[in-house]
């Protein structure tokens, strides 16, 4: 075997190994991105679900058994709402974060009582549906995009 034949063979082996290495790196990066997207989607689902449960609990308490004259929600309300909102702030989309603020305002306003309140249960439900729509759209759109990749 001549020098040039050996050099070409060694060069081909090196180029092949380099291409295989680059392909493995690319595959690992794609898989890491998919895994991160899956993890983020799960965390968002948990945060959105917790926020919805907390807001529903306090919206229900604001009007049951029937709307009362003005009363300030207790510290439990603020603690639970802050924890639920913080979870959404950490992993939620900007649209979901923006949609959650009117829900808290509506709940607080329902505590003012029927005479003072600018919001009714229907208005709260509309804000809740807006949040659900944003969360659902954002999660489904991101999921569908990742599945196509």
C-alpha positions as CSV (number, residue, x, y, z in Angstrom):
1,X,0.0,0.0,0.0
2,X,1.4,3.4,-1.0
3,X,1.7,6.4,1.2
4,X,-1.2,8.2,-0.6
5,X,-3.5,5.2,-0.3
6,X,-2.9,5.0,3.4
7,X,-3.3,8.7,3.9
8,X,-6.7,8.6,2.0
9,X,-7.8,5.6,4.1
10,X,-6.9,7.3,7.4
11,X,-8.4,10.6,6.2
12,X,-11.7,8.8,5.3
13,X,-11.8,7.1,8.7
14,X,-11.1,10.4,10.5
15,X,-13.8,12.3,8.5
16,X,-16.3,9.5,9.1
17,X,-15.6,9.5,12.8
18,X,-15.9,13.2,12.9
19,X,-19.2,13.1,11.1
20,X,-20.5,10.4,13.4
21,X,-19.5,12.4,16.4
22,X,-21.2,15.6,15.1
23,X,-24.3,13.6,14.3
24,X,-24.3,12.2,17.9
25,X,-23.9,15.7,19.3
26,X,-26.8,17.0,17.2
27,X,-29.0,14.1,18.2
28,X,-28.2,14.6,21.9
29,X,-29.1,18.3,21.6
30,X,-32.4,17.6,19.9
31,X,-33.3,15.0,22.5
32,X,-32.3,17.4,25.3
33,X,-34.5,20.1,23.8
34,X,-37.4,17.7,23.6
35,X,-36.9,16.6,27.2
36,X,-36.8,20.2,28.4
37,X,-39.9,21.1,26.4
38,X,-41.7,18.1,28.0
39,X,-40.5,19.1,31.5
40,X,-41.6,22.7,30.9
41,X,-45.0,21.6,29.6
42,X,-45.6,19.4,32.7
43,X,-44.5,22.2,35.1
44,X,-46.8,24.7,33.3
45,X,-49.7,22.2,33.5
46,X,-49.1,21.8,37.3
47,X,-48.8,25.6,37.8
48,X,-51.9,26.4,35.7
49,X,-53.9,23.6,37.4
50,X,-52.9,24.9,40.9
51,X,-53.8,28.5,40.0
52,X,-57.2,27.4,38.7
53,X,-57.9,25.4,41.8
54,X,-57.0,28.3,44.1
55,X,-58.9,30.9,42.2
56,X,-62.0,28.7,42.0
57,X,-61.8,28.0,45.7
58,X,-61.7,31.7,46.6
59,X,-64.2,32.8,43.9
60,X,-66.7,30.3,45.4
61,X,-66.0,31.5,48.9
62,X,-66.6,35.1,47.8
63,X,-70.2,34.4,46.8
64,X,-71.3,31.4,48.9
65,X,-73.6,31.1,50.7
66,X,-74.5,34.4,49.3
67,X,-72.6,37.6,48.7
68,X,-71.8,39.4,51.9
69,X,-71.2,43.1,52.5
70,X,-67.6,44.1,52.3
71,X,-65.2,41.8,53.9
72,X,-61.5,41.5,53.5
73,X,-60.2,38.1,52.5
74,X,-58.0,36.6,55.2
75,X,-54.3,36.0,55.0
76,X,-54.9,32.5,53.8
77,X,-56.3,34.0,50.6
78,X,-53.2,36.1,50.0
79,X,-50.8,33.2,50.9
80,X,-52.5,30.7,48.5
81,X,-52.9,33.2,45.7
82,X,-49.3,34.4,46.0
83,X,-48.0,30.8,45.9
84,X,-50.2,29.9,42.9
85,X,-49.3,33.1,41.0
86,X,-45.6,32.6,41.8
87,X,-45.7,29.2,40.2
88,X,-47.2,30.6,37.0
89,X,-44.8,33.5,37.1
90,X,-41.9,31.1,37.1
91,X,-42.9,28.8,34.2
92,X,-45.9,30.4,32.6
93,X,-46.0,32.2,29.3
94,X,-46.2,36.0,29.3
95,X,-49.8,35.7,28.0
96,X,-50.8,33.4,30.9
97,X,-49.2,35.7,33.4
98,X,-51.1,38.7,32.0
99,X,-54.4,36.7,31.9
100,X,-54.1,35.7,35.6
101,X,-54.0,39.3,37.0
102,X,-57.6,40.1,36.1
103,X,-58.8,37.0,37.8
104,X,-57.3,38.0,41.2
105,X,-58.8,41.5,40.7
106,X,-62.2,40.0,40.0
107,X,-62.1,37.8,43.1
108,X,-61.1,40.7,45.3
109,X,-63.8,42.8,43.9
110,X,-66.4,40.0,44.5
111,X,-65.5,40.3,48.2
112,X,-66.7,43.9,48.2
113,X,-70.2,42.6,48.0
114,X,-73.0,43.0,45.4
115,X,-73.5,46.8,46.0
116,X,-69.9,47.7,45.6
117,X,-68.7,45.1,43.2
118,X,-67.8,46.0,39.7
119,X,-67.5,42.3,38.9
120,X,-70.1,39.6,39.1
121,X,-69.6,35.8,39.0
122,X,-70.2,36.0,35.3
123,X,-67.4,38.5,34.9
124,X,-65.1,36.3,36.9
125,X,-66.1,33.3,34.8
126,X,-65.2,35.3,31.6
127,X,-61.8,36.1,33.0
128,X,-61.3,32.5,34.0
129,X,-62.2,31.4,30.5
130,X,-59.7,33.9,29.1
131,X,-57.0,32.4,31.2
132,X,-57.9,28.8,30.3
133,X,-58.0,29.8,26.6
134,X,-54.5,31.4,26.8
135,X,-53.1,28.4,28.7
136,X,-54.6,25.8,26.5
137,X,-53.6,27.6,23.3
138,X,-50.1,28.2,24.4
139,X,-49.6,24.6,25.6
140,X,-51.2,23.0,22.6
141,X,-49.3,25.2,20.1
142,X,-46.0,24.6,21.7
143,X,-46.7,20.8,22.0
144,X,-47.7,20.5,18.4
145,X,-44.7,22.5,17.2
146,X,-42.4,20.2,19.2
147,X,-44.1,17.0,17.9
148,X,-43.5,18.2,14.3
149,X,-39.7,18.7,14.9
